[in-house]
Amino acid sequence: MIFVTGGAFQGKRRFVTETLGISEERALFDAHEYVEAALSEGRDPEAELMRMICGGAVDAVTADEIGMGIVPQDADERRRREITGRIMCKIAERSDEVYRLVCGIPVKIKQG
């Protein structure tokens, strides 16, 4: 499984589909938004994502890097951001390859 992270609008989707050749049906794009939606609905996003990843449902996951911006003043927003960051770390740990996109340029940061 491949994990691709980076800032918003850096070309993660295009990199996954065009450069890596992974179909949109085999990719989970914007996992950070998936986490946010699951949390707001009272679901366990970590368990759900790990089932998808470990069960082979996806070949690639993308997520915006949300930990490098301004720390939110709102305690709930900080908590969501922390949960999301920790889940993305677990996804990266379980991934065979990890890329970070900067200005549309992929940098491989993990080779499995």
N, C-alpha and C positions, 0 to 999 in steps of 0.2 A: 504494500500500500504506500502511496505517496502523499505527503502532506506539503501544501504550498501556503505560505503565509507572506505577509507584507502589508504595506499601507493600503488604504482605500484607493481604488482606481489605478492600480499598478499593473494590471494585465494578467492577473492570476487565472481567470477563466480561459482567456485566449491561450495562455501558456499550457494549461492542462489539455485543452481540446486540440489545439493546432500543433504545438511543439511535442507534447508527450503522446498525442494521438489517442487520448482516452475519450470515449463517447460521453456525452452529457448524462446519459442514463446510468453510467457507472461512476459518476462523480457526485459528491455532496459539496455544493458551492455555498459559501457564506455560513460556515458552521457556527460562527459567533452569533449570527442572527437566530439560528436554530436553538442555541442555548438560551438566548433571551426569551424566545417564544415559549420554550418548555418551562422555564422558570416562572413566567407570568401565568402559565396555565397550571402550575403546581405539579408538574411532572419532573422526573429525574433525568436531566439532559445527559449526565455522564453515563448512566446505565444504558440509555437509549443509543447514544453514539457508540459506545463500546460494543454493543450487540451488533450494530451495523458493520463496524470495522472488523471485529473478530469473526463475525459470521460470513465475511467475504461479500457483503452486499455492495461495497464500493471499492473502487480501485484508487480513487484520489479524493482528498478533502482539501478545501480551501477555507481560509479564515483571515479576516483583517487582523493585523497586529494592533491591539487596542491598549497595550500596556505602556506605550511610549508617549502618550499625550498628557494633557492636563488632568490631574486627579480631580474627579468630581467632588463637589461639596456635599452632595446628597449621600447619606450613608447607604441607602439601598442601591444607588448606582455604583458606589465603590464595591459593595458586596457582589453585585452581578459581575462587575469587571474582574474581581478577584476569582470568582468561581469560573468564569469563562477562561481566564488565563491559565488556571490550574488544569482545566480540562484539555486545553490546547497543548499543554506540556505533556499530558498523558498520551494524547494522540501522536505527538511528535516522537515520544519514546517508543511507541508501538509501530511506528512507520519504518519501512525499509529505506526510504529516501525522504529527505526534507529539503525544500527549497525556500529561499526568501527572495522575493522580487523587489527590486529597488529601481525605480524609473523604468519599469518594464524589462529590466535585465535580471535573469535568474542567477542566483548564487547558491550552489549546492552546499548545504551546511551539515548534511548527514548522508553518509553512504552506508547502506546496510550490508 
